[in-house]
Amino acid sequence: MYAVIKTGGKQYRVEPGAKLRVETLEAEEGSTVSLDEVLMIADGDNVSVGSPLLAGASVKATVVAHGRGDKIRIFKMRRRKHYQKRMGHRQNYTEIQIESISGC
């Protein structure tokens, strides 16, 4: 059984027991969150697809940790113009573990 959920502007394919990193969620570590934007649920040959969301479907997950990703280095340069710019970025994330999928 798996589901396709939407959180943080991205879509993820999730299964019970899976861990994944999503955009930062406002929840404490160890707490349970309910992800209600479910786009699709598949259980064997039985597939339910929403238009765009499935009514009454939800995915329960536990917050494992909050953290920051690896640094991405940005370097801009204009040749022969004596212009160089260096920047960096670290994206915040929340690591969750999928507990259950419920719905149609």
Backbone hydrogen bonds, N-H to C=O, Kabsch-Sander energy under -0.5 kcal/mol:
donor,donor_aa,acceptor,acceptor_aa,energy
2,Y,42,A,-2.3
3,A,14,V,-2.4
4,V,40,M,-2.5
5,I,3,A,-0.5
5,I,12,Y,-2.6
6,K,37,E,-2.2
7,T,10,K,-2.2
10,K,7,T,-1.3
12,Y,5,I,-2.4
14,V,3,A,-3.0
14,V,12,Y,-0.6
17,G,98,I,-3.1
18,A,15,E,-2.0
20,L,96,I,-2.3
22,V,20,L,-0.5
22,V,94,T,-2.7
27,A,25,L,-1.7
30,G,63,V,-2.8
31,S,28,E,-1.8
33,V,61,A,-3.1
35,L,33,V,-0.5
35,L,59,V,-3.2
36,D,34,S,-0.8
38,V,36,D,-1.7
39,L,4,V,-3.0
39,L,37,E,-0.5
40,M,4,V,-1.3
41,I,48,S,-2.4
42,A,2,Y,-2.8
43,D,46,N,-3.0
46,N,43,D,-1.8
47,V,45,D,-0.8
48,S,41,I,-3.2
50,G,39,L,-2.6
51,S,53,L,-1.0
54,L,38,V,-2.6
57,A,54,L,-1.0
58,S,102,S,-2.9
59,V,35,L,-1.9
60,K,100,S,-2.3
61,A,33,V,-2.6
62,T,97,Q,-2.6
63,V,31,S,-2.6
64,V,62,T,-0.6
64,V,95,E,-2.8
65,A,95,E,-1.5
67,G,93,Y,-2.3
69,G,91,Q,-3.1
72,I,89,H,-2.7
73,R,71,K,-0.5
74,I,87,M,-3.1
76,K,85,K,-2.8
78,R,83,Y,-1.8
79,R,77,M,-0.5
81,K,78,R,-1.5
83,Y,78,R,-0.9
85,K,76,K,-2.5
87,M,74,I,-2.9
89,H,72,I,-1.5
93,Y,67,G,-2.6
94,T,22,V,-2.4
95,E,65,A,-3.2
96,I,20,L,-2.7
96,I,94,T,-0.6
97,Q,62,T,-2.5
98,I,18,A,-2.7
99,E,60,K,-2.7
100,S,60,K,-1.4
102,S,58,S,-2.8
